[in-house]
Structure formats: structure tokens, C-alpha cells
Amino acid sequence: MTELRSSDELTPGLRVRVTKQVARTQKVFVTTVEGIIRRHEQKKTGSWYAHAKDDKLWLDRLEIVKDDGEVYVCNIDAHTRVEVLPPEPETVGEAQ
């Protein structure tokens, strides 16, 4: 398992574990998701941000396909940890 140092390393097909932390008044909520990267891109938000491209706030957005097929979309920020996992071994045939 390797922790990524740059969002440039987030390429489609990598199996990753994403851990997000959201600070609240008295707690920190932690969410962890594992899956295969489908897409990584910067997306424009509706928020205005002076001197940025198109005067909008841009965020790194990651789309992950979980093992059950669900697509999980998250924004990557300073409180997000992304780790590269080894690929899942493929199932070799089924019992007959």
C-alpha cells in the first residue's frame, strides 16, 4: 500500500483506498472507500473565486467504482488521504 503524494498520480484503473475526514465541532467524521479509479479531473464549482480560471473555484474530483458497482464521487482536499492498493486477484473459474 502506497500513499500518493501528488494528484497527478491518480490514473484510471488504479485500485485505491480514499479516507476523508470532516471536522465538526466536537467530532471528526471519517469515511473510507475502496475501489478502482474511473476518472480524476478538476471541476469548476458554482462558487466565485477572484483571479481563478473563469473566476470560479476549482476542485480536484475523483470518481471511484466500488466493488459492488456503485460509483463514488469525492472532492480531494487537505483532509483526504489516497492510498494505492494492490490489484484484486481475478476469480479463476467457478465451482462446478
ZIWO-V335552 format. One record per residue. N is the residue number from 0. RES is the residue in one letter. SS is DSSP state (h for helix, s for strand, l for the rest). NEAR is the number of other C-alpha atoms within 12 Angstrom. Layout:
# ZIWO-V335552
n:N res:RES ss:SS near:NEAR
n:N res:RES ss:SS near:NEAR
This chain:
# ZIWO-V335552
n:0 res:M ss:l near:13
n:1 res:T ss:s near:17
n:2 res:E ss:s near:19
n:3 res:L ss:l near:21
n:4 res:R ss:l near:14
n:5 res:S ss:l near:18
n:6 res:S ss:h near:26
n:7 res:D ss:h near:14
n:8 res:E ss:h near:21
n:9 res:L ss:l near:31
n:10 res:T ss:l near:21
n:11 res:P ss:l near:21
n:12 res:G ss:l near:22
n:13 res:L ss:l near:31
n:14 res:R ss:s near:30
n:15 res:V ss:s near:35
n:16 res:R ss:s near:32
n:17 res:V ss:s near:37
n:18 res:T ss:s near:25
n:19 res:K ss:s near:24
n:20 res:Q ss:s near:22
n:21 res:V ss:s near:19
n:22 res:A ss:s near:14
n:23 res:R ss:l near:9
n:24 res:T ss:l near:7
n:25 res:Q ss:l near:7
n:26 res:K ss:l near:9
n:27 res:V ss:s near:12
n:28 res:F ss:s near:15
n:29 res:V ss:s near:16
n:30 res:T ss:s near:19
n:31 res:T ss:s near:21
n:32 res:V ss:s near:31
n:33 res:E ss:s near:32
n:34 res:G ss:s near:34
n:35 res:I ss:s near:35
n:36 res:I ss:s near:34
n:37 res:R ss:s near:25
n:38 res:R ss:s near:27
n:39 res:H ss:s near:26
n:40 res:E ss:s near:23
n:41 res:Q ss:s near:22
n:42 res:K ss:s near:22
n:43 res:K ss:s near:19
n:44 res:T ss:s near:18
n:45 res:G ss:s near:12
n:46 res:S ss:s near:15
n:47 res:W ss:s near:14
n:48 res:Y ss:l near:15
n:49 res:A ss:l near:11
n:50 res:H ss:l near:10
n:51 res:A ss:l near:14
n:52 res:K ss:h near:16
n:53 res:D ss:h near:15
n:54 res:D ss:h near:14
n:55 res:K ss:s near:17
n:56 res:L ss:s near:18
n:57 res:W ss:s near:23
n:58 res:L ss:s near:23
n:59 res:D ss:s near:24
n:60 res:R ss:s near:24
n:61 res:L ss:s near:35
n:62 res:E ss:s near:33
n:63 res:I ss:s near:33
n:64 res:V ss:s near:26
n:65 res:K ss:l near:23
n:66 res:D ss:l near:18
n:67 res:D ss:l near:12
n:68 res:G ss:l near:13
n:69 res:E ss:l near:15
n:70 res:V ss:s near:19
n:71 res:Y ss:s near:26
n:72 res:V ss:s near:25
n:73 res:C ss:s near:31
n:74 res:N ss:s near:30
n:75 res:I ss:s near:28
n:76 res:D ss:l near:21
n:77 res:A ss:l near:17
n:78 res:H ss:l near:18
n:79 res:T ss:s near:29
n:80 res:R ss:s near:27
n:81 res:V ss:s near:37
n:82 res:E ss:s near:28
n:83 res:V ss:s near:29
n:84 res:L ss:l near:22
n:85 res:P ss:l near:17
n:86 res:P ss:l near:17
n:87 res:E ss:l near:16
n:88 res:P ss:l near:8
n:89 res:E ss:l near:8
n:90 res:T ss:l near:7
n:91 res:V ss:l near:7
n:92 res:G ss:l near:6
n:93 res:E ss:l near:6
n:94 res:A ss:l near:5
n:95 res:Q ss:l near:3
